[in-house]
Amino acid sequence: MSTASNVKLNKVEVLDSETILWFHVRYTPGNWISIPDQSFIQPVGSKEKLFIVSADGIPVNEQFTMPESGEVSYKLVFPKIDESVAKIDYGEGNEGGTWFIYDIQLKPELFQSILPEKLSGSWFRSENAQWEISLFDSVAIYNSQVWKYGSYSEKDGIAKIELKRDAMKKDVYARLVSDSICMIGESPSSMTAYSNRPDESAIPADEDLFESSVFQVDTVTYRGYIRNFSPRYAQRTGMVYVNNAVVGQQISHLIRIADDGSFEAKFPNCNAQNVLVRLPFFYGTIFLEPGKTTFQLFDNNSQNPVLFMGDCARINTDLHRLKDIRSFNYDEMRARILDFSPQEYKAWCDDLQQRDYEELAKHGKEYPLSARAKQVKSLEFDYRNAERLLSYTMQKVSAWRQENKIPNDQWQIDFKPEKPDSSYYDFLTNDFANNPLGVMTAEYYFFINRLMYSDVLRDDGSNVGLTTLDIIKELRKTGYQFTADEEKLALLQEEVSSTEYDELQKEFQEKYKEQAQAFRENHEDTLKHFYQENRGKRVTPEMMEAYLAEQHIELTEEDQAYLVALKAFNKEPLMAKVHRLQSEVGGSVRTFHDDHRAFVNELFAKRRIETRNKQIQTVLGIQPGLATDIMLSQDYCRPIVSEMTPVSDEKLKEMQAQINTPFIASYIALMNDATKAKIEENKKLAVAQINDVPENEGDDIFESIMKKYKGKVVYVDFWATWCGPCRSGIERIKPLKEEMKDENVAFVYITNQSSPKGTYDNMIPSISGEHYRVSEDEWNILSDKFKISGIPHYTLVGKNGNVINPHLPHLQNSELKAMLMKHVNE
């Protein structure tokens, strides 16, 4: 079993004085490879590693640049092994090695298959070159399933092979015609010609395209087999990541790998699309369709290391051939974008997109690609390019930060990139944004995300904020019964609300609209913290001016002129009266806003959506349709799914009434019901240990929590219910926690009050581990202690209670397990 498909072990020489391994590598020309000086061979069953002595054809512990041919052969020399050794492993490096070869068999007589060697291998139907059966040493692949052998017999030159799977049995007959042709079938009279050297010219033309109605909720079945898989390999799971554009979330599904290398994942999905698969040594996209089965073979020791069978075999085979078409280079973009104007950046991206299309056409001339593969690949090019174009400002700011070594948590920066003008967005046509076929690519998910938060759809400068009176008016519309204090507040607010007041506000906003917008843009990042500190208070221009001075922010002449005008406006008799009354009820205003926070958030989101929909139509000319429905669905589904807060039937109908696409409207209801079911299921699981935060003296909050786990290695995860990467990380290590349930390791989860209590209570029952929900002050102390600038944030604590690593990086499960066990065994 080799974990690197581009590396072939061609020969092993076991000599009296040394052991030599001969390799041949295919890799991208110009990229480098390296042989670590801790590379080793190890007899299977032995703890002793024999480290590399020398190499021929490649240096040791140095970067080796691949030649133009993209191929290199070399040999590695190791110490002598005992002649009794039957199998060895090879590892590229000791701690932190990246790839391995397991069970290199030195004595051929160790294993004898019941099949004759002449029948072994993968067989392709002669009439269409499609892979339909593989007959390996110990298993067969047939009808998208892995089978074991029952018996083998031959009569009159025809072999009868009994296949078994669970309680099922099936007979397959085979008659070898030549070294490369074999007749195979389920009866001697129905055998068809197969070849182990597929003739690509026999692949039939396929002009069927996907229709526009791609949405369908059904179960996806993804199966596969890793040939020569070793049960000793540390990682026994993989993941499928589905970018669900309707929900606005990347949904992950676990793959468990059996001892024989077979695996299967079944999960519901709502449309055909490319999904990301991460297996122990495969990282790539697979095209899956609801209601259909896809089988994938990984055979790193074969000329065909990846093969597909099942309903989606043809499109996956073609897309796999096209997987490396990507002219865009992220590092090159980061190096050049600071010199690009918006139009120059657009021209550069469009040129790279055109190169991809030319490469696709080239492949189409060399190989009979299916129409659907070309269709999906073209959509991928288009939406990937659109996502890049919408990311111009973000990428330029990020590149500037990198060049000037400005950390992301430093909000205020002295850099304002040029904004694209309206002509820049001419690629955002109505048909492009609302094309239902777009969802078949993962890129559409990212395109919608960039479009939702693009500069062109941000606030157009009009006031979308909510005053206390706005909230009062909206609450009255719902029939809400005000308390006595709230009624007093409402009357005071309504007293100062008049046509004169509204006209005065409108006049000032219109006159100073550009200055106000410029001031916000100049100081938005700096004032975020200021607004948080003064939440619920009336913020005056004098207060803002003083705070900016404290932060050593130098105001421009335009900033100063705007603040002078704002001060004068506040001194108008009517405005002064409003501010005086607001001061009189200041405390009740804060209480009122706190008591109705959920209502206010919903109301603000509604106004934000209205502004976005107005902008997308008036600025871009994109009419209500799939794109706006998906944006709206994401707004609604995010709290339902991610925060596990289902809505009432009445609220659900209100949401659905705003959706034009019937499938999306029904899908929101499906997600709402699924969340309700998951909450009930979680209540039954109860694998989480919910802890009260122990009493502590100020800064010793962390030490107080850790006392409970003395003697254990502790993996601490600082997270929040609303944080997508946090939840993804928790899901990723779920199988690892199951593997390590009997080890001396504790998994501790710490969140703060930003995780709503209801969401927290619904979510954590299914998260095994020890849980704490700390106060804001306690969270601030922890954030300061571990310099937490973003979540998820991981920390490792030793058995003695001392912090081993305050900033633990993201690790693969196998790496994390090895690290945890290292400290467990110390």
PyMOL commands that set and color helices and strands:
alter all, ss='L'
color gray80, all
select helices_A, chain A and resi 108-110+117-119+188-190+200-202+313-321+330-339+342-366+371-390+392-404+422-425+430-433+436-440+442-452+455-457+468-478+484-495+499-511+513-533+541-550+557-570+573-584+586-595+597-618+626-642+649-656+662-685+698-709+724-732+734-739+757-766+776-786+813-824
alter helices_A, ss='H'
color red, helices_A
select strands_A, chain A and resi 7-14+18-26+32-33+40-43+50-51+54-56+64-65+71-79+87-91+100-105+121-125+131-135+139-142+145-155+158-165+168-176+181-185+192-195+215-226+237-244+249-257+262-271+273-279+282-288+293-298+306-310+688-690+713-718+745-751+769-773+793-797+803-808
alter strands_A, ss='S'
color yellow, strands_A
deselect
rebuild
show_as cartoon
